[in-house]
Amino acid sequence: MAIKNDHYTYRVTWSADDDEYVGLCAEFPSLSCLAEEPESALKGIRGLVADVVRDMAENQEKIPEPLASKNYSGKFIVRVPPDVHRALAIKAAEAGVSLNRLVSSKLSY
């Protein structure tokens, strides 16, 4: 069963342990679906999520919001040991950039 406006975050990857492809959904980390072909793994996890969402709705449980639908401020706080903070501040000063710009560039992919 398809989910109306299915905007969940899916991923298919190879599982060496299972010798199959595994379909995953970020919003439902406890769910997975194994298949011999990646397309089948994706179809399987999407079907499984649809079944779980339908069951959650029938039981009036809170259904996870898709990550794609959430708004992000661009701010989060990370605590690091003082020596790491110092090392980063030195690198930022040597590069002539703010600590925020240095860390942001290191986190970017």
N, C-alpha and C positions, 0 to 999 in steps of 0.2 A: 504494500500500500504506500503510495507516495504521500509526502507531507506537503500541504499547501504552503507555498512560499518557503521551501526548504533552503535555508541560508546557512546551514551548519558547516563547520570546517572539517572537511574530509581529507584523508591522506591514505595512500596505498604505498606500502613498502615491502621489501622482501624479508622474510623471516628465515634465517639460516637454521634456527632451532626446529622449525616446523617444516622446512623445505617447501614452503608455499608463500604466496603473497598474503599479506594481512591488511585488511581495511580497518581504519581507525577513525574516530570522530573526536575532536578536541573537547567538545562540550559534554561528551559522554565517555570519559576516560576508562570506564570499566567495561565498555563494549568493544568487541573486535569480531572480525569475520575472516576466516581463512578460505583461500581458493587457489586453484592451480593457475588461473589467469588473473592479471591485475584488474581487468574490467569486471570480472566476476566478483572479486573482492570488494570493489567499489559498490557494485549493485547490491551485494549482500549486506554491507554495513549500512547503506542507505535504507534498505528494507528493514533491517533490525532496528535502526533508530526510529523509523516510522512506526513500527509496532510498539516500541517503548513509549514514544510520545503519545500515541493513541491510548495506551494503557494508563499513562500518567493523567491524561485528560479525563478519562472515565473515572479515575479514582480521586479526582480533584487535587492532584499533586502539582507542585510548582514545576513548570517545564522550563529548562534552561534557555536563556536568551542566546541567540546566535552571536558569536564574537563579532561578526561582521555588522551587526545592528547596534553594537555598543558605541558610545562616544568616549574618546580618550583625550585627556587634557594635555598630554605630552609631558606631564610631570610625575615623577615617582621618587621616593627616597630610598637610597641604598646605604646601608651601614657597612663600613669597611674598617679593618684594623687601622690604628693611627699611623703605623709605618707605611701602609699602602696609601693612605691619604697624603702623607708627606711626599712619598715618591711621585705620586700623580701631580701634586702641586708643583714640584720641581720640574717635571717634564713639561707641564703646561707653561711655566715661566720661561723655560729654555726655548720653547717653541713660539713664544710670544702670543699665546692664546689663553683664553679663560679656561679654568678647570672644567667648567661645564662643556665647552666646545671640545676639549680634548677627550673627555669621557664619552660624549655623544658620538664622536668620530670612531672611537674604539668599539662602541656598541653597534654601530651601523654595519649592515652587511651588504 
